[in-house]
Every structure is written in structure tokens, then in C-alpha cells.
């Protein structure tokens, strides 16, 4: 599979089919996640990844205040998929089981895939995973969008060191999870979590400052030098992804090890003019490079990215969303989950989190726009507005001809549609309104 930028498109990868197509594997895309007694999820809490009638979100967007539970939901999904995979890899029959303390024989419940002590798999769970009720069962259930997989359920006491764990699911979901445990699996892990504010920890490694972390740099170099076609294709995918970024258009991008036993270094060359290292790029350019590399090299079915908007302007945020959407479309990943505080990554609906007065997380799935906002968006697009989504206050980015007509080419950061016509606040008016000497982000020359 190869990704390539096509003329006239934002990001249009194409697929180079292998000679022999592998059998289709069921998608791990999540349609619904139910969490109980895990961190801030006290009572059974349903997180809907679909509107109920259609397919689950290819890109699910989590919104909510800090500490509202967004990261906890991602952690619960990660805990379910990773723990189930680890336990199912143990040779545990699904017939009769005996409790280690009493010797009581248990008849397996329908769909029981594993029943035993988590300690047998080396899994140690601390109180960080359980919330307030140590005597209550922890339960996490994922319903998959692919009907062949059905559901996967983990049920256990909050502290699992010596306690029994039960995994319920279909034979198909067992087979799918076990694929990640063998060389025959198409990907290394079911889920990867990339926190944009802690990117040095993505691959369990650290690097000084804003340099690319050692493990990620080594993985990139390995893809370029590999003799495995799929790994070399991954390097080409990385280059094709960067080709959609205007700052990298026409530049030669490479990664080499300039010093023996040294760290691989990415370089960006504009022939006859300059050769820059990653650390010499702007913070936004570095962020895109590392986000693209992190997602591609994670080799995960589900990729969760926390706060990808950091250091990215509005156009770069949309480029990253387009990048994720194309990876899902091409089957490189099954689903992306974005935890964000901005609207750039929103689809028609978003998943909202908030903390109730008692401290428990509450979740709802809401339309991204009211009827009035939807009409505003439609009017903006009809007038060739360059952003697909209009903010809740009605602001969007006007196309250049409108900016010229309104005399805004020398400034003007806020535009809105009022009673059927576009109006604008020039930067100076915005500054006066906000009581500032000069508004942040002014584009006046």
C-alpha cells in the first residue's frame, strides 16, 4: 500500500495492490464502549461512537473540560484490548475452571473466553485503574462496528493482582486479538495512544528538547533501509503524507545516521538553497512531522491522539484530519480517536464529556451544529468559504475575493454572516473591543 499526493487534491493517497491479497480481517472499529467502576466512570456509562443508525465514526472526536474523563475513556479501551489480548494468549481452556481458594468448579458462561488470575499473565493493576468502590466489579464492554466480532467484555475486581478476571466475547474476536500476538498479524497492537503534549514518551523513550525521540527516529530509519516491501512502503507513505504540507512541497526529505552509533537525523533539503534538520523547523512543522510518523509507525488498528492541535494552525489541523481520514479509508487503521478542545476535528456529531457534581463522568453524543448553525454552515459553503466548519459563533475564513471586496487584505481576523451578508471586524476593532494594543495572530503587514 502506498500513499501519494495527487495534483489538485489536499491529500489523495492511492493503493498499490500486492500480488496476493491477504484474507480480509474484521475491523476493530468501536461502535459503543460501556465503562463501569474505572477511574471516573462510577456507574455504567455508555460512550456512543455512532449515531445509532449508521456506521461508527471513522474519526471519533472527544470534547470536554480538563479532567472531564476523556483520557480515562481512552485508557479504559486500551486496558480492555491490551489485557484481553495478553490473557487470551495464555493457554487457558474455556471449559470448567476451579476457584483457587475453594476449589469450587465453575461452569463457563456463554461466550466466556478466559477465566483465571491476571497474575498468570504478569498483569498488575493498581488503584490507579479503579475509582472509589474497591468492592465493586470493574467492567468494560466494547461493541464493535463489525458484526463478525460482536462484543468484548472484561469483568474483574478493581485490584487484579491475585483476583480472577473474566473475558467474554466471540471466537472471532479471540482470533482477531491473537493475531496481534503472532508474526502473522498485520499490525503489532490493537490500539496506540499518542499524546501530542508528551510525544517523547510514545515509544517508551525520551529525547532532549524538541528533537525526534530516539525510538521513533530508529523506527523511521528502519523503514527506509528495510528489505521488507511493506516496511519500505511505510517510509514512502511518510514522504507522501509530508508532501501535502506546503512547507515541505518540493523538498527532498531523508533520514540517515551521520555519526556511527549516533541518532538518525531527519533532513529537509531545498536543492541549491538549504538543508535543515528537524530541530530547525518551526514548532508547527515539527509537530506535523512527528504526528505523521507516530501514527504511521504505531502500526495499530485504533489510533488515539490526545490534543493534536498543539502548535498547529487551523490549516495544519485540517491537514492532519485529512491524513487520518485517508488512512482509515485505505484500511491502514480501523479508527482514529481525537481528544481535543477545538472544533477543527469535529464531524457532524461529537462525543461530549463532563463531570457531575459527585465527580462521576457523564457522556453524551450531540450534533456539532444546531439547525441555525447548520444553515450558517451551508450558507458559508455556498459562498465558497474555505473552511468546512463554521464555529458556534458563526466565524469562518472568507475566500480571497470576498476579502478583497471588503477591503480586508491588510487585516481582519474575524468574519461573520449577518442577515444574509458577510461582515467583518478589522484587527484594530477587535483589539479595541478586547482592550489590547494589538490582537494576537494579527496578519496586518
Secondary structure, DSSP 8 states (H G I E B T S, - for coil): ------TTSS--------SS---------EEEEEEESBTTB-S-EEEESS-SSS---SEEEEEE-TTSSHHHHHHHHHHHHHHHHHHHTS---SS-EE-TTT--EE---TTEEEEEEGGGGT----TTTS-S-TTSEEEEEEEESSTTT-EEEEEEES--SSSEEEEEE-HHHHHHHHHTTSTTSSSSEEEEEEEGGGGGGTTT---STTS--HHHHHHHHHHHH-SSHHHHHHHHHHHHHHTTSGGGTT-EEEEE--STTS--EEEEEETTTEEEEGGGS-HHHHHHHHHHHHHHHH-EEEEEEE-TTTT--HHHHHHHHHHHHHHHHTTS-SEEEEE-SSSTT--SEEEEEEE-TTS-EEEEEEESS-HHHHHHHHHHHHTT-SSS---TT-B----HHHHHHTT-TT---EEEEETTEEEEE-HHHHHHHHT-SS-TT----
